[in-house]
């Protein structure tokens, strides 16, 4: 099995709607989830990421789920927004006043 073949299989498995988990029920969904985890580990082992990609992913895994780090990072991004490339600046949401309704 090639890495490309495994990537195609993983992509197909991720496109399955989690609500429609099929005849195997929840156990089948868990098995598919485990298969995805194993497949990702195999791809990582066979085709390591470049150093810059590894650093970026580690930074994202650390900052995104941590409000104490994510909030200041967004504030810093807003402060330097004029200096950022347009493609990145457009991804920063404008500041909302405290107590403002959730955007929807």
Residue, then its C-alpha position, 0 to 999 in steps of 0.5 A: x500500500x502506498x502513502x497516496x493510496x492510504x491518504x485516499x482511503x483516509x480522505x474517503x473515511x473522513x467524508x462519511x457523515x458521522x450521523x449516518x454511521x451505518x449498519x454497524x452502529x456506534x461501534x462501527x463509527x469507533x472502528x472507523x475513527x481508530x482506523x483513521x488514527x492508525x492511518x495517520x500514524x502510518x503516514x506520519x511515520x512513512x512521510x515525515x513533515x518538514x521541520x517548519x510544518x512540525x513546528x507550526x502544528x506543535x504551536x497550533x496544538x498548544x495555542x488553539x485549545x488554551x484560552x490563556x494563550x489564544x486570546x493574547x495571540x489574537x490580540x497581538x494579531x489584531x495589533x499588527x493586522x496592518x503589517x500582515x499579508x492580506x490573506x492572513x489579515x482577512x482571517x482575523x475577526x474584528x474585535x467585538x465589544x464585551x457582552x456583544x451577541x455571538x455572531x451568527 
